[in-house]
Amino acid sequence: MNYTSLKSKTNSVKSRDSSMVFLDPILIQAARNIYRNYSSLNVPVDSPPTGVVINRDNHRGQIAFSSKPILLPRECFIPLKQIEAEVY
């Protein structure tokens, strides 16, 4: 296997990962509740949040300020635009 074929395979994987992931609506609702609780506090921050990191098993989560947070095995990242969307 040469380097160019390996490089093209990794690019195709990255393009699939960059698409929007459809998650369980219960997870999105839990993330929406976490974000609403955070936004009701009116905490002054330098950068706006990018989403919520949430555990798939117990639905506990926290606000993320990085676009690509480091996740534990049972966690997923829900971007803010997916949380704010009405249709999921």
N, C-alpha and C positions, 0 to 999 in steps of 0.2 A: 504494500500500500504506500503510495507516495504522499507527500505533504499536501499537495493541492486537493486531492480527493478527501483527505481528512479535514482540511480546512472548510471545504464546501459542506461537509456533513455537519460540522459544528455550527455553521452559520444557519443552516436550516432549523436546527434545534433552537437556536436563539430566537429566530423569527416566530416560532410557535409559542415560546414562552412569553413573548412580548404582547401577545393578544390577550384580550380580556377573558378572565376565567369566570365561569359561572359557578357560584357557590350556593349552598343551601340557604333558602330564604330565612330560616331561623337564625343562622349565623349573621346574616346581614342585619336582621332586626336587633340582635344583641349588640352588634357593633354600632348601630344607629343609637341605641340607648346609651352606650358608653360615650359616644361622641356628644350626645345631647347633654349628658351630665357634665362633661368637660366644658362645653360651650356656655352652660348656665353659670359657671363659676367666674367668668370674665377675668381669667388669669392673663396678665400681660406677658407676652413672649416675643422674642426677637423674630422667630420664623413661624409661619402657620403650620399646623399639623398636616401630614400627608395621608394619614389613614389610621387604621386601628389594627393592632396585632391581637388576635383572639385565639384562644384554645378551643379546639373542635369538640373536646369532651365535656368540659364544664362551663364553657361560654364565658370565661373570665378573660378580660383583655385590658389593654392599655393603649394610650395614644402614641402614635409613632410620628417622629419628626424627620425621619430619613426616608428617602424614596425607595430604598432597598434595605429594609431592616434585616438583621440576623434573626432567624426563626429557629425555635426548638422543633423537634420532630412532630408534635401534634398541634402546632400553631400554623395559622395562615394569616396573610396580610390582606386586608380589605382596603383598597384605596378610597380616598374621600369622595371622589366623583361617583363611585359605585354606592357609597353610603347615602349620598344626597339624592341619588336617582330615585324617582317615584316608582318606576317599573323595574322589577328585578325578577 
